[in-house]
Amino acid sequence: MINFDFKSINIKRVIVLAISLYLIYLIPSLIVANITKGTPKCSCCKHKTQLTFWTLQLNSQEDYFKKLIQKFEHENPDIKVNWVDVPYQEGEKKVLAALLTDNPPDLVNLTYDFSMTLAGKKALHEIPEVCFKNYVNEIKNSLNYEGKYYAIPFYATSAITIVNSDLYKKSQINKKITTYNDLFEFAKQVKEKTGKYIIFPTLTENDTALKLLNKYDIDYYNLASEKSNYIFSEFNRLYNDDLIPKESITQGHQEALEQYLSGQTMMIVTGANFLNIIRENAPQVYEKSVIYPQLTGDNGKYDFSLMDLAIPIKSKHKTQAIRFAMFLTNEKNQYEFAQKTSILPVNNEALQKFINILNKDKIKENKAKMISAMQLNNLTNVPYIGDDKKCIIDTINIYVQKILLEKNRLQIKNLLQTVENKVKSCKK
């Protein structure tokens, strides 16, 4: 038995230590509570905070946002939210112009890349990490910029694979195609058995090639790796052996969709919402369509797109803006938003509820949504490229075209070394 000498204990030190430990636990909770709690109701708030909120191309959800804002204002009677929806194509230009003024919007809906660029320019307000405990972990981590956070996740999307089951059956493939390696293996068999193509890849559209490489843990600074050589040698083989359409060297997603609608390709990687377009424009193809997860590389992870909410550094109402952002992305509101649209919730509880409900649904569109949502639990790392993204993407796409056209496959590694060097020069 151990005997304690209570007389030797410094009671004052024990009390100070106990209080310190309590505060360490309590302070983060108080920060979140202070941000998220509403203001006590008052009968006459004469000087309301005018909170300006900008979204990107969400005017189709006018009823949803008006109802949501009304509820927030009821819970926070000292705040008046002024909502402005900006056309997507004009978003960056309008935000940049607003940031130069002394009265920018208080909360802005941005793309992931643009928010990271603005964070790098010190144009956004830092958001306490304690505000992020309810978001999908991989998505939260993608918004970490130099150890800090300058944006709150708003919503995400993640493509799925739609497969023509009739062509699949005729191809006599003995396994489910889920990876790019499967695609490389069975492209010839599909063409021989059906006369059709396995897929219309959009390698030279936007950042498609870079997203594909990320699935093999390849980034823009190691493009000349052996994995890259394997991937692009395989696509070169498919292109030169007429196992993918020749138009895929220059055409994008619209042409890929047209080819799938007309039954010329067996599969397409696209958003779950495109099932509605397939149903309306090619009902016979729609009836034959089955849903697979997005194609993966050797790391088995899926890519995604993210929209977020950021607070300009010149905002005069930062605390209220964080409060409203967390209100927009709480479990209830995220779940409702996902139900009304084709987007995926980034709130953990809302995402799991969304998946559980859809899992009971047999409707094809809802199954596609469920598969897409499940992918958010296994995402690729999204490397931030920086201000040089356009230069890097354009350079990669030009050389992807050169690689596809190359007749001597031994030259592909040299082309990859060249593009790696040119990409690095974009960063200078």
N, C-alpha and C positions, 0 to 999 in steps of 0.2 A: 504493500500500500504506500502511495506517495503522499507525503505530508507537505502542504504548502505553508510557507511563512507569510501570511497575509500582511504582517507588519512591514515586511521589506518591499511591498509593492507600492509604487508611487501612484496613488489614486488619481492625481491630477493628470499624469501622463496617460493613464488608461482612458480617462474621460475624453481627452483631446484626440487620442487615436480613434476611439469609437465614433466621435463626431466626424472626424476626417473621412473615415470609411463610409459613413452614412452619406456624406455629401458627395463623395465620388460616385456612389450609386444613384443619388437623387438628382444631381444637376442635369445630366442628359435628359432625364424624364421631364424635368421642369421646362427645359428648353423647348422640347417638342410640344408639351402641353400648352405652353405660352403661345407658341406659333399657331397651333391648331384650334385652340378653344375660341368660341365665339365671344363677342362682347355682350355684357348684360343688356337686356332689352331696355330701350328708353322710349319715352313717348314723343320726344321732340329733339332729334339729333340735328341741330341746325347746320353744323359744319361737318358734313360727311367727307371722308377721304374719297377722292375720285380716283379709282383704280382702273387704269387702262390695260386691256387684255387683247392681244393680237393672236389670231389663229391663221393657219395656212390652208386655204381651199376647203374649209369646213362649213361653208354656207348652206350646204344641203342638210345640215343637222341643226338648222336654226331653232326649231321647236325645242330640241333637246337642250341646247345651250341656254336659251331664254329661261326655260324652266329651272335649270340648274343654278343659273345666276340669281334668279328670284329666291330660291331656297337659301343660297349663301347669304344674300342680303338680309333675309329674314333672321338668320342666325347671327349676323354681324351688322346690326342696324346703323353702325357708324361708318359703313363702307358702301360706296356706290360703284358697281362694276360697269365700265363702258367697254362693250365688246366690239371689236373691229375685225372682220375677216378679210384677208389679203389674198389675191390670186397667187397661186403657187409660183408662177414664172416671175412675178414681180417681188417675191418675198425678200430675197437677199438685198436687192437694190433699195427697197423701202426701209428695211431695218437699218442698213448702213447709213442712209440719209437721216433717219430718226436718231441714231446714236450720236450724230454730230451736233444735235441740238441740246438745249438744256432741259428739255421736257420730253424724253423718250417714253414709249409705253413702259408700264411697270412689269408686265409679264408677257413674254413673247414665245410663240410656238416656232421652233427652229428644227432644221434637219440636224442630224448628228454631226456631220462634217462641219457645217457652218458654226454650230455652237462651240465646237472644239477650236475652230479658227479664232472666234471672238474671245474665247478664254485665253488663248495664246497672246492676244493683243491687249489683255487686261481690261476688256470692255464689259465683262460680266461680273456680277456680284457673287462671291463665294457663298455656297450653301452648306450649313453645318452637316457633317456626316450622320449625325443622329437622326436626321430627317429621312434617311434612306433605308430604314430597317424593314420596311414592308414591300420592297421591290424585288423582282427576280434578280438573283445574285449576279449572273453573267451580264445582265443588262446594266445593273448598277455599276459593275466594275468597268464596263466600257466607257462610262462617263467620268472616270477618274483621270484627271489631267494633272500630272506632276504631283500626285498625292492629295489633290484637292478636288472638290466637286463644284461645278459652275452651272449645272443644269439638272433638272428633275425629269425622269422618264415620263413620257406622256402616253405613247402607244407604239406598238410594233407590228410588223408583218413578216411572214416567213413563207417562202414559196413551197409548193408541193409538186409532185409529179402526177400528171394525168396520163393514163395509158389506155390505148384502144385495145380492148380485150379480144376483139375479133382478129386483129393483126397479130396479137401476142399468141393466140392459139394456133394460128396458121404458121407462125414461125417455129413452132414445136420447141420452144425454149423450156428447159426443165427446171428453172429456178426463177425466183422473183428478182427483177432487176432493181437493185437499190444503190449501187455504186457506179462510179465512172469506170472502174475496172470491168464490171459486168457489161457496161455499154461497149467498151473496146472489144470484149470477148464475143458478143453476140451480134454486132453490127452486120457482119458478113452473112450470118445465118438468116437474119431478118430480110436482107436484100434478096438472097437466093430463094427463100421460101415464098416471099410475098411480092417481090418487085418494088417494095416501098423502102423508105429510109427509116432507120431506128429513131432518129431525132434530128431536129434542125437546131444545132448549137448556135448561140449568139455570142461567140467568143470576142467579137470586136465591138460589142455594144457596151458603152459606159464602162463600169468596173467589173464586168462579168468575168474576165480572165483572172483578175486579181482575186476575186472572191473564190474562184475555183482553186487557185494556188493556196489560198489560206486554209482550204480543206485538207491540204497536205503539209500544213505548217510551213509554207513557203511565203516569204514576204518579198516586197519589191527590191530589197537590198541583197537577196540571194537567189536571183532569177536563173543563174547559171548552174544551179545544183543538179545533181544526178536525177532527183525526182522530177524537176522541171523538164529535163531532157526526155525522160520517159513519157511524161504527160503529152508534151507537144509533138514528140515523135509519133505517138499513137494518133493524135488528131491529124497530123500530116498524112499518116497512112490512110485514115478514113477518108480524108479529102481527096487524095490522089488516086485511091482505088474506087472512087465514086460510091462511097458508103455513107456519106452525108451530102446534102445538096450543095451545089457549087455556089449558090447565092448566099450561103451562110458566111462567106468571107467578108461580105459587106452589109448584108441586111440584118435587121434586128428582130425584136420581139413581135412586131406586127406581122412580119412575113412568116415567122415561126408559127404564129397562131393560124394564119391563113392555110399553111400547109397541113396543120393538124385538122382543121375544120374540113378540108377537102379530102381527108383520108390518105394523104401522101406520106405522113410520118406516123410512127407507132406511139410516140410519147412526146410530151411537152412539159417542161418545168416552168411553172407559172403560179400566179396567185390563186388562192381558192376561189376568189370572186369571179374568175374567168369561166367558171363552170356555167354561170348564168348566160354568158355570151355564147358559149358552145351550145347550150340548150336552145337558145333563141335562133341561132344561125345555122346549126347543123344538128337537128334533133336526133337523127339516126346515129350520128357519131356520139352524141351525148349518151344515148341509151347503152352504147358499148363501152363507155368510159368508166374506168375504175381508178381509185385513188391510191397512190403509193406515197411514201415519204419522199422528201427532196433527195436527190442523188448526193452521195457523200464521197469524200476522198478517204485516205487511209487513217485519218484521225476520227472518223465516224461522226463528225459534228456537222451542224447545219448553219447556214448563213441567215442573216436577218437584216431588216432595215428598221431604223429607230427614229422616232420623232420625240423631241423633248421640249421642256419649258424652261426658259432662262430669264434672268432678271438683269437688265442693263445696269451697269455700275452707277449711272446717273439717276436711276429711279429714286423718287422721293418717298416711296412707300414700300420699302423692301420687306419688312416684316409681314405686312398685309399681303404682299404678293406671294410670299412663301406659304402663308396660310391658305390662300386661294388655290395655289398649285397643289398642295396636299389634299385639299378638299376635292379638286377635280380628279385626283388619282387615288382616292380612297377606294376601299373594296366595293362598296355599293355603286358608286358612280362609274368606276371602271367596268364593272360587270354590265351595267345598263348600256354603256357606250358600245361595248363589244357586241351586245345583242342587236343593237340598232344598225351597226355598220359591218364592214368587212375587216376591221382591225382586230388586233389581239391585245388583251389587257396586260399591263406590265406590273400591276399590283399582284403579289404572290397569292393572296387569298382569292382574289377575283379570278385569276388565271386557273387555279385548281377547281374552283366552283364551275367555271366555264367549261373545263374539260369534263368534269363529272356529269354535268347536265347533257352535254353533246354526246357523251359515250352511250347514252340510252336512246339516241336518235338514229333512225335508219335512213333519213333523207340524205342523198348524196352530197349536197352542198354542206350540210352540217357535219358530215363525216370528214369532209375536206378541211373544214374549220378546226375540227378536233385534232386531226393529225398535225395541222399547222401549229396549233397552240401547244401541243405536246413537244414540238421541236424546240420551244423556248427554254426547255429544261436541259438542253444539250447543245449549246451554241459555240460557234467558232469565236476565237478572239478577234476583235475588230481593231487592227492597228491604225492609229491615227497617223495620217500621212502628212498633214499640214497644208500650208498655203500652196505647196508645189503639186497638189493632187492632180490638177488638170494636165500639167506637163508630164507627170508620171504616167497617168492613164493613157493619154494620147500617144506617148512614146511606146508603151507596151502594146497598144492596139495596132499601131503601124507595123511593129515587128511580128505580131501574131499573124498578120496577113502575109508577111514575107515568109514566115515559117510554113504556113499552110501551102504556099505556092512552091516551096523549095523541092526540087526533084531529087537532090542528093541528101539523103537523111543524115549522112555523116556531117553535114554542114550545120545542122540544127544547133549543136552545142556552141559553135562559133557565133551563130546569130544570137543565142541567149547571152553569151558573154558580152556581145556588143550592146544589146539592149540593157543589160545590167549596168554597164559603164555609162550609157547615155542617161539612164534613170538617175544614177548617182550625180550626174552633172546638173540635173534638175534641182538638186538640193543645195547647190552652191550659190 
